[in-house]
Amino acid sequence: MKAADLLGLDQPKFSKLLRGRTEGYTIDRLFKLLNALGQRVEINIVPNAKNEKLRAIVVT
């Protein structure tokens, strides 16, 4: 598979990633894999409103 070759992964590891199995990968490595696929990774940190007690992780 072209994507697996581009990422330097064998087919079983690539298939696991496609199924969301990210055990054994650091965040840094996952970001580098996304960059290799032409994706830009951004992390935005913004304060919660003072009265907001909920915490959230938003991925867009």
C-alpha positions in Angstrom: 0.0 0.0 0.0 1.3 3.4 -0.9 0.4 5.1 2.4 2.1 2.4 4.4 5.2 2.7 2.3 5.2 6.5 2.6 5.0 6.2 6.4 7.6 3.4 6.6 5.2 1.0 8.2 4.5 -2.6 7.4 0.9 -3.5 6.4 -0.1 -5.0 9.8 1.0 -1.8 11.7 -0.7 0.4 9.1 -3.9 -1.6 9.3 -3.9 -1.2 13.1 -3.5 2.6 12.8 -6.4 2.7 10.4 -8.5 1.0 13.0 -7.5 3.5 15.7 -5.0 1.2 17.5 -2.3 3.7 18.5 -0.8 1.8 21.4 3.0 2.0 21.2 3.1 5.3 19.3 4.0 8.6 21.0 2.0 11.7 20.2 5.1 13.0 18.5 5.4 10.0 16.2 1.6 10.2 15.3 2.1 13.9 14.5 5.0 13.1 12.2 3.0 10.4 10.5 0.2 12.9 9.8 2.8 15.4 8.5 4.2 12.7 6.2 0.7 12.4 4.8 0.6 16.1 4.1 -1.5 17.0 7.1 -0.8 20.1 9.3 -1.2 19.5 13.0 -2.2 22.4 15.3 -2.7 22.4 19.0 -4.6 25.4 20.4 -4.8 26.1 24.1 -7.5 28.5 25.2 -8.8 29.3 28.7 -12.2 28.2 29.8 -14.8 30.8 30.7 -14.6 31.6 34.4 -18.0 29.9 35.1 -17.3 26.9 33.0 -16.5 23.8 35.0 -16.5 21.4 32.2 -13.3 20.3 30.5 -13.1 19.3 26.9 -10.8 18.1 24.2 -11.8 19.4 20.8 -10.4 18.0 17.6 -11.4 19.6 14.4 
